[in-house]
Amino acid sequence: MFLPILCIFSLILSSHAAVQDFCVGDLAAPEGPAGYSCKKPAKVTVDDFVFSGLGMAGNTSNLIKAAVTPAFAPQFPGLNGLGLSIARLDLAVGGVVPMHTHPGGSEVLLVTQGAICAGFISSANTVYFKTLKKGDIMIFPQGLLHFQVNGAGIPSTAFVSFSSPQPGLQILDYALFANDLPTELVVQTTFLDAAVVKKLKAVLGGTN
């Protein structure tokens, strides 16, 4: 009678032992669709689970007057395989994060300083936007176009979390005008004047 019980108990223990608590990314190995391969447990340290890069403001001396400091799997290997990540957003006065998408994850934004006008556009072209103040939170569903604009007369800061260790990023303006797609095709697909397209390509580094 006790033998079957011992066998069952042994199976339970072995199944628990087989559970993998984490998969710290081995950044020296290639990254695949499922993320990085796991670092050997003997080489994992507490530093793999701690990231100290979000305490300082990013450099907003650029065209959009904005900076995003990511803590994604390449910067924070302990996130690998856990389905989440975080980043810091700094917006100088007049700063803007243009229309963009994260194809790999949904986003939660928490304003911690100043005010940020933020919004997204649904697949039915319905617009949802609001000026968020310190302590306000807004969500942006995966894959939808969204934006953030400084809504205050002072530098503004937010922290954003994602439902993926690698949420991805595609900025609409750069996708349209920072490439070598011929101007004629951009004109045909956007209904913009050729002069406008050429001007935007010049500003954003595109050609043709």
N, C-alpha and C positions, 0 to 999 in steps of 0.2 A: 504493500500500500504506500509506503513511504518513498519507494523508488520512483514511481511516476511523478510524485510531487516534487522530488528533488530534481528530476529531469526538467520539469516545467520551470522551476525556479532558476535552474541553470540557463535555460533558454532566455528567460526574461533578463537575467544579468548580462548575458552575451549580447542581446539586442540593444540594451542600454549602453554597453561599452562600445558598440559600433556607431552610436550617434556621434556626429562630428559637430563640436560646439561652434567652430568658426573655420574660416578658410582665409587666413591672412594672405593677401596677394603677393605672389612672387614677381616683383616688378622687373626682374632680370629675364623672365620668361615672356614669350609672346602672349598678347592678349587675344582671347577668342570671343565668340558671341556670348558665352556665358561668363565672361570675365577672365581674370588671371587664374593660373593654376595655383595651388596652395603652397605656401612656404612650409618647409619641414618644421614640425612642432618644436623640435629642439632648437631651432633658430628664431622662434617667436619670442618677443620680449614685450614688456608693458608699453614700450614706446610705439609699438604697432597699433595700440588702441588709444593713443593720445595724440591730438593735433593742436599745435599752439599758434597757427598762422592766422587766426581770425581776430586777434586782439588789436591789430593796427589797421588804420584806414588805407585803402588802396590808392594808387596814383590816378587821379582824375584829370590829369593834364593831357587830354586827348580830344578828338573831334566831338565825342558825345558827352564829355565831362562826367564820365562814369567809370567805375571800376568794379569788377567782380573778382573776389578772391575765393577760389574753389577749394573745398575739402572733399574731393571725389576720390575714387579708388587710386588713381596714380599719385595723389598727394597724401592719401590717408589709407594705406593698404589694409588696415583692419576692417574697413567697410566692405571689402570684397565679398560678394555673395550674400550680403545682408539686406539688400533691397532698399537702401537709404543712403543719403548723403546730405551735405549742408554747404552753404557758401555765404559770403558776406557781400552785400551790395552797398557801395558808396556812391552818392550822387552829389556833385558840387551844385552850387546855385546855377540853374539853367541846365542841369544834367538830365539826360534821357537815355533809357535803354529802348532802342527802336523795336518795332514789331518783330517778334521772334517766336520760335517754338522750341519745345523740348520733346523730341520724338520718343525719348526713352522713359519719361516719367512725369507724374503730376508734381505740382509745386505748391508749397505753403510759404507765404511771405509774412514776416513779423517786423513791423516798423519799430525801431528802437530810438530814433532821433529824428526830429524835424517832421516833415509830412511828405507823403508820396502819393501822387495821383496814379492809380494803377487800374488796369482793366484787361478784359479779353473779349474775343469775338467767337461766338459759337459757330458750328457748322451751318446753322440756319441764318448766319449773318446778324444775329442779335448781339448787341454790344452791352457789356456789363462793366461799368467803371465807377470808381469812387475815390475821393481823396482820403487817404488813410493817415491817421495821426498816431503818435507814439502809443504803442500797446495794441494797435489794431492789427488784425490778421486777415489775409485774403488768400483764397485758393485759386489755382489756375489748372484746369483739367489737362491731362496729357495730350500733347499734339496740337492744342489750339493756339492761335496767334494771340500774343499778349504783349503788354508794354508797361514800363514804369517811367514816370516823369517827376522830377523834384517839384513838390507842391508847396514849398516854403521858401522864404528868403534867406535860409541858412543851409549849410550842408546837411544832407539827410542820410540816414543809415538804416539798413534793414538786414535781417538774416533770413535766408531762404533754405528750406529743406525740400528734398526731392524723394520720390518713391523709387529711386534707383541709385546705385553707386556710380553710374555713368549716364546721366539723363540726356546728354547730347545737347547741341545748340545749333540752330540755323536762324540767322538774322535776315529778315526779308530784304532789307535794303542791299545788304552785301550779296545775297543770293542773286538779286536782279542786276546789280550794277558793278560788282567787284569781280567780274569774270571776263572771259573773252567771247561771250556770245555776241554775234554780230548785232550792231545797233538796229538794223532793219527788223530783225526778229523780235528784239525787245519792244520796238515800236508796235509791231503787229500784235504782240501778246499782252501789252499793257495799255494800248491806246494813248500813249504819251507822244508828244512831239519829239522828233529826232534831236532837236537842239537841247531839249531837257534831258533826254537820255544820255547824250554825249557829255553834258555838264556833270551829271551824276556819276558817270563812269570816270570822268577826270578827277572828281572829288574823292571817290572811293577806290580808285586804283584799277578800274577796269580798262579793257582794250577793245579794239574793233568797233 
